[in-house]
Amino acid sequence: MTATNLNIRTDKAVKEEADRIFSELGLNMTTAINMFLRTTIREHGIPFALKLNEPNDVTVAAIEEGRRIAADSSVKGYSSMDELRAALEA
């Protein structure tokens, strides 16, 4: 295989953020771009989503609300689905 250089232009902030994410995934820019290009060829199109598992703001808020409810001793809990159904129907 003969290697060749690929020069691209991108916004500095985009490159820095991509470098940070690739680093967290154990990749460097060259490896990540080669993965993208090879998979594009194999899939005949934009191939995949490679991302960190970070919840969005709505999910973060729901997790925090759940934790607050779980820690609040004044919130009624239920030990069975039947008990929960009965409370919902009341």
mmCIF file of the C-alpha atoms, coordinates in Angstrom:
data_MODEL
# 
_entry.id   MODEL 
# 
loop_
_atom_site.group_PDB 
_atom_site.id 
_atom_site.type_symbol 
_atom_site.label_atom_id 
_atom_site.label_alt_id 
_atom_site.label_comp_id 
_atom_site.label_asym_id 
_atom_site.label_entity_id 
_atom_site.label_seq_id 
_atom_site.pdbx_PDB_ins_code 
_atom_site.Cartn_x 
_atom_site.Cartn_y 
_atom_site.Cartn_z 
_atom_site.occupancy 
_atom_site.B_iso_or_equiv 
_atom_site.pdbx_formal_charge 
_atom_site.auth_seq_id 
_atom_site.auth_comp_id 
_atom_site.auth_asym_id 
_atom_site.auth_atom_id 
_atom_site.pdbx_PDB_model_num 
ATOM 1  C CA . MET A 1 1  ? 0.000   0.000  0.000  1.00 0.00 ? 1  MET A CA 1 
ATOM 2  C CA . THR A 1 2  ? 1.312   3.418  -0.941 1.00 0.00 ? 2  THR A CA 1 
ATOM 3  C CA . ALA A 1 3  ? 0.490   6.117  1.606  1.00 0.00 ? 3  ALA A CA 1 
ATOM 4  C CA . THR A 1 4  ? -0.638  9.546  0.529  1.00 0.00 ? 4  THR A CA 1 
ATOM 5  C CA . ASN A 1 5  ? -1.298  12.775 2.367  1.00 0.00 ? 5  ASN A CA 1 
ATOM 6  C CA . LEU A 1 6  ? -4.796  14.183 2.727  1.00 0.00 ? 6  LEU A CA 1 
ATOM 7  C CA . ASN A 1 7  ? -5.079  17.877 3.527  1.00 0.00 ? 7  ASN A CA 1 
ATOM 8  C CA . ILE A 1 8  ? -8.381  19.180 4.833  1.00 0.00 ? 8  ILE A CA 1 
ATOM 9  C CA . ARG A 1 9  ? -9.492  22.515 6.226  1.00 0.00 ? 9  ARG A CA 1 
ATOM 10 C CA . THR A 1 10 ? -11.725 22.729 9.254  1.00 0.00 ? 10 THR A CA 1 
ATOM 11 C CA . ASP A 1 11 ? -12.537 25.162 12.007 1.00 0.00 ? 11 ASP A CA 1 
ATOM 12 C CA . LYS A 1 12 ? -9.941  25.138 14.795 1.00 0.00 ? 12 LYS A CA 1 
ATOM 13 C CA . ALA A 1 13 ? -12.562 24.517 17.493 1.00 0.00 ? 13 ALA A CA 1 
ATOM 14 C CA . VAL A 1 14 ? -13.983 21.565 15.529 1.00 0.00 ? 14 VAL A CA 1 
ATOM 15 C CA . LYS A 1 15 ? -10.530 19.983 15.221 1.00 0.00 ? 15 LYS A CA 1 
ATOM 16 C CA . GLU A 1 16 ? -9.755  20.489 18.907 1.00 0.00 ? 16 GLU A CA 1 
ATOM 17 C CA . GLU A 1 17 ? -13.072 19.009 20.058 1.00 0.00 ? 17 GLU A CA 1 
ATOM 18 C CA . ALA A 1 18 ? -12.727 16.057 17.678 1.00 0.00 ? 18 ALA A CA 1 
ATOM 19 C CA . ASP A 1 19 ? -9.150  15.483 18.919 1.00 0.00 ? 19 ASP A CA 1 
ATOM 20 C CA . ARG A 1 20 ? -10.449 15.462 22.508 1.00 0.00 ? 20 ARG A CA 1 
ATOM 21 C CA . ILE A 1 21 ? -13.163 12.911 21.718 1.00 0.00 ? 21 ILE A CA 1 
ATOM 22 C CA . PHE A 1 22 ? -10.853 10.711 19.631 1.00 0.00 ? 22 PHE A CA 1 
ATOM 23 C CA . SER A 1 23 ? -8.333  10.754 22.473 1.00 0.00 ? 23 SER A CA 1 
ATOM 24 C CA . GLU A 1 24 ? -11.009 9.597  24.941 1.00 0.00 ? 24 GLU A CA 1 
ATOM 25 C CA . LEU A 1 25 ? -11.807 6.777  22.523 1.00 0.00 ? 25 LEU A CA 1 
ATOM 26 C CA . GLY A 1 26 ? -8.114  5.842  22.290 1.00 0.00 ? 26 GLY A CA 1 
ATOM 27 C CA . LEU A 1 27 ? -7.700  7.126  18.729 1.00 0.00 ? 27 LEU A CA 1 
ATOM 28 C CA . ASN A 1 28 ? -5.679  9.805  16.994 1.00 0.00 ? 28 ASN A CA 1 
ATOM 29 C CA . MET A 1 29 ? -6.943  11.963 14.114 1.00 0.00 ? 29 MET A CA 1 
ATOM 30 C CA . THR A 1 30 ? -5.224  9.878  11.406 1.00 0.00 ? 30 THR A CA 1 
ATOM 31 C CA . THR A 1 31 ? -6.668  6.609  12.701 1.00 0.00 ? 31 THR A CA 1 
ATOM 32 C CA . ALA A 1 32 ? -10.151 8.091  13.075 1.00 0.00 ? 32 ALA A CA 1 
ATOM 33 C CA . ILE A 1 33 ? -10.151 9.534  9.535  1.00 0.00 ? 33 ILE A CA 1 
ATOM 34 C CA . ASN A 1 34 ? -8.868  6.236  8.106  1.00 0.00 ? 34 ASN A CA 1 
ATOM 35 C CA . MET A 1 35 ? -11.611 4.359  9.978  1.00 0.00 ? 35 MET A CA 1 
ATOM 36 C CA . PHE A 1 36 ? -14.178 6.728  8.515  1.00 0.00 ? 36 PHE A CA 1 
ATOM 37 C CA . LEU A 1 37 ? -12.831 6.416  4.947  1.00 0.00 ? 37 LEU A CA 1 
ATOM 38 C CA . ARG A 1 38 ? -12.516 2.614  4.998  1.00 0.00 ? 38 ARG A CA 1 
ATOM 39 C CA . THR A 1 39 ? -15.968 2.161  6.490  1.00 0.00 ? 39 THR A CA 1 
ATOM 40 C CA . THR A 1 40 ? -17.433 4.621  3.985  1.00 0.00 ? 40 THR A CA 1 
ATOM 41 C CA . ILE A 1 41 ? -16.037 2.453  1.191  1.00 0.00 ? 41 ILE A CA 1 
ATOM 42 C CA . ARG A 1 42 ? -17.324 -0.769 2.749  1.00 0.00 ? 42 ARG A CA 1 
ATOM 43 C CA . GLU A 1 43 ? -20.802 0.664  3.484  1.00 0.00 ? 43 GLU A CA 1 
ATOM 44 C CA . HIS A 1 44 ? -21.055 2.745  0.287  1.00 0.00 ? 44 HIS A CA 1 
ATOM 45 C CA . GLY A 1 45 ? -22.113 5.787  2.308  1.00 0.00 ? 45 GLY A CA 1 
ATOM 46 C CA . ILE A 1 46 ? -21.745 7.659  5.586  1.00 0.00 ? 46 ILE A CA 1 
ATOM 47 C CA . PRO A 1 47 ? -21.111 4.639  7.732  1.00 0.00 ? 47 PRO A CA 1 
ATOM 48 C CA . PHE A 1 48 ? -21.480 4.905  11.457 1.00 0.00 ? 48 PHE A CA 1 
ATOM 49 C CA . ALA A 1 49 ? -21.937 6.856  14.652 1.00 0.00 ? 49 ALA A CA 1 
ATOM 50 C CA . LEU A 1 50 ? -18.925 6.656  16.960 1.00 0.00 ? 50 LEU A CA 1 
ATOM 51 C CA . LYS A 1 51 ? -19.632 8.714  20.034 1.00 0.00 ? 51 LYS A CA 1 
ATOM 52 C CA . LEU A 1 52 ? -19.310 8.953  23.755 1.00 0.00 ? 52 LEU A CA 1 
ATOM 53 C CA . ASN A 1 53 ? -22.346 7.999  25.770 1.00 0.00 ? 53 ASN A CA 1 
ATOM 54 C CA . GLU A 1 54 ? -23.322 11.407 27.118 1.00 0.00 ? 54 GLU A CA 1 
ATOM 55 C CA . PRO A 1 55 ? -26.954 12.072 28.026 1.00 0.00 ? 55 PRO A CA 1 
ATOM 56 C CA . ASN A 1 56 ? -28.665 15.198 26.703 1.00 0.00 ? 56 ASN A CA 1 
ATOM 57 C CA . ASP A 1 57 ? -29.996 17.955 28.992 1.00 0.00 ? 57 ASP A CA 1 
ATOM 58 C CA . VAL A 1 58 ? -33.495 16.436 29.223 1.00 0.00 ? 58 VAL A CA 1 
ATOM 59 C CA . THR A 1 59 ? -32.097 13.059 30.271 1.00 0.00 ? 59 THR A CA 1 
ATOM 60 C CA . VAL A 1 60 ? -29.751 14.660 32.825 1.00 0.00 ? 60 VAL A CA 1 
ATOM 61 C CA . ALA A 1 61 ? -32.718 16.550 34.320 1.00 0.00 ? 61 ALA A CA 1 
ATOM 62 C CA . ALA A 1 62 ? -34.784 13.337 34.490 1.00 0.00 ? 62 ALA A CA 1 
ATOM 63 C CA . ILE A 1 63 ? -31.936 11.475 36.214 1.00 0.00 ? 63 ILE A CA 1 
ATOM 64 C CA . GLU A 1 64 ? -31.544 14.278 38.757 1.00 0.00 ? 64 GLU A CA 1 
ATOM 65 C CA . GLU A 1 65 ? -35.307 14.327 39.401 1.00 0.00 ? 65 GLU A CA 1 
ATOM 66 C CA . GLY A 1 66 ? -35.304 10.565 39.928 1.00 0.00 ? 66 GLY A CA 1 
ATOM 67 C CA . ARG A 1 67 ? -32.448 10.839 42.405 1.00 0.00 ? 67 ARG A CA 1 
ATOM 68 C CA . ARG A 1 68 ? -34.259 13.623 44.307 1.00 0.00 ? 68 ARG A CA 1 
ATOM 69 C CA . ILE A 1 69 ? -37.443 11.531 44.477 1.00 0.00 ? 69 ILE A CA 1 
ATOM 70 C CA . ALA A 1 70 ? -35.523 8.427  45.593 1.00 0.00 ? 70 ALA A CA 1 
ATOM 71 C CA . ALA A 1 71 ? -33.809 10.385 48.385 1.00 0.00 ? 71 ALA A CA 1 
ATOM 72 C CA . ASP A 1 72 ? -37.047 12.032 49.606 1.00 0.00 ? 72 ASP A CA 1 
ATOM 73 C CA . SER A 1 73 ? -38.533 9.952  52.425 1.00 0.00 ? 73 SER A CA 1 
ATOM 74 C CA . SER A 1 74 ? -41.866 11.781 52.120 1.00 0.00 ? 74 SER A CA 1 
ATOM 75 C CA . VAL A 1 75 ? -42.450 10.357 48.610 1.00 0.00 ? 75 VAL A CA 1 
ATOM 76 C CA . LYS A 1 76 ? -44.754 7.317  48.703 1.00 0.00 ? 76 LYS A CA 1 
ATOM 77 C CA . GLY A 1 77 ? -43.200 4.119  47.407 1.00 0.00 ? 77 GLY A CA 1 
ATOM 78 C CA . TYR A 1 78 ? -44.908 0.938  46.211 1.00 0.00 ? 78 TYR A CA 1 
ATOM 79 C CA . SER A 1 79 ? -43.842 -2.656 46.711 1.00 0.00 ? 79 SER A CA 1 
ATOM 80 C CA . SER A 1 80 ? -45.906 -4.164 43.883 1.00 0.00 ? 80 SER A CA 1 
ATOM 81 C CA . MET A 1 81 ? -47.504 -3.224 40.581 1.00 0.00 ? 81 MET A CA 1 
ATOM 82 C CA . ASP A 1 82 ? -50.927 -4.004 42.034 1.00 0.00 ? 82 ASP A CA 1 
ATOM 83 C CA . GLU A 1 83 ? -50.328 -1.505 44.842 1.00 0.00 ? 83 GLU A CA 1 
ATOM 84 C CA . LEU A 1 84 ? -49.202 1.124  42.326 1.00 0.00 ? 84 LEU A CA 1 
ATOM 85 C CA . ARG A 1 85 ? -52.246 0.504  40.071 1.00 0.00 ? 85 ARG A CA 1 
ATOM 86 C CA . ALA A 1 86 ? -54.582 0.827  43.020 1.00 0.00 ? 86 ALA A CA 1 
ATOM 87 C CA . ALA A 1 87 ? -53.002 4.170  43.973 1.00 0.00 ? 87 ALA A CA 1 
ATOM 88 C CA . LEU A 1 88 ? -53.267 5.433  40.402 1.00 0.00 ? 88 LEU A CA 1 
ATOM 89 C CA . GLU A 1 89 ? -56.938 4.459  40.157 1.00 0.00 ? 89 GLU A CA 1 
ATOM 90 C CA . ALA A 1 90 ? -57.826 6.161  43.441 1.00 0.00 ? 90 ALA A CA 1 
# 
